[in-house]
Amino acid sequence: MWRSLSRAGALLRGCMAVLACAGAGGALADPPYRLLGQPAPDFALHAVSGVNARVSEHRGEVVVLSFWSSRCTPCRTQLSMLNRSFVTYQSAGLAMFGVGVDDDPKRALEFAHSAAVGFPMLLDPEKGVARSYEVDNLPMTVLIDRAGNVRYVLRDYSPANDTLYLQELRALLNE
Amino acid sequence: MLLQTELARRPTRGIPRRCGAGLLAALLLGAAQLCSAAPPATLVVDAPPPAAPPPQAAAPAAAAPAAAPAEGAADTRGLDQDIQGLKKDVVDLNKDLFILEEELLFPANTQVAVFLSMDVGEFFALDSVQLKIDQKEVINYLYTPREVEALLKGGVQRLYVGNLKVGPHELVAFFNGKGPNDRPYKRGASLRFEKAVGAKYLELKIDDRQRKLEPEFAIKDWE
């Protein structure tokens, strides 16, 4: 009886160790973003301002897509950072879109109005665009080059990422 | 978005399939020949400059440096022309492949294409069109201001292309936008049509009805 119990305990400890290892591995390495280097999926969405936007109409410009949600706290900070870069580089051929993935359009509208950014805020309540861009974390920022290919992705936001983002953005604008 | 100014243009008219395959093979062969011809041109540029004549006389030695830049410029110009020619071949090949792909995906005997055109647009600002064939949604297209502008200038958009079997079918289109007095406006139009052997072309038309001061939506069957 005691032997079988201790054997079950050892098995349980083994399973927990395996799970812990798997969890640590998952946390360490993000799965690769499959769209890198691929043509950016085209989409058209309603904007908060009422004018529809289609991403393929901005071929020839560097396009930044920022996926946000009203429940995501760092999204607001990131949107204000993106807005600063938009104001700086808009004249150099930068187009930027915020894509809200909220289920509740009312909350999304409130958030979009309160964010006070200069670029169009689009609404994707059905999450079709988020699925096509394989959004797995919020905020997530995708950089698309002038030829319409996905070139860089930021799957998280921290102030340390600002420098990386600006480096990539300037490199794309200079191409 | 594919805006086509000529509605009656048959997408299948370009090249017959067999002929298209032959042309494709010929183009591929031509591109391969061009590719194989390109390296010598590159080699000319990369090659070291021609050896200067022996310093027997002062005059030829002075003329050699002046001749070398001119020769290099001519080489570069030739290389540019080769590259431009290659790019043109690639574009032509891409066009032929697109036509062949369309012919394979949408054979003429099952093809159904739905076009959209808009005239005036004083009483209706188009936002989106939802299309259902046999009660199944096939497309829901959102229009941007640029696309609407292109339609108002006389453009015709190929909204949908698909395959249908021979027999009776029903097409229902829902038009969303802003109507008179900037109010949200949604209208539908439907058409029962018979699909025969051969391609079927339908056109969604948005017109202004001046007498009633409202838009008019119709579906036209291009026999």
Contacts between the chains, C-beta under 8 A, distances in Angstrom:
chain1	res1	chain2	res2	distance
A	44	B	141	7.7
A	44	B	142	4.0
A	44	B	143	7.7
A	44	B	144	6.3
A	45	B	142	7.0
A	46	B	142	7.1
A	51	B	144	7.5
A	51	B	145	6.0
A	52	B	127	7.0
A	52	B	142	5.2
A	52	B	143	6.4
A	52	B	144	4.8
A	52	B	145	7.4
A	53	B	144	6.3
A	54	B	142	7.6
A	54	B	144	4.8
A	54	B	146	8.0
A	54	B	147	7.5
A	57	B	144	6.2
A	57	B	146	5.9
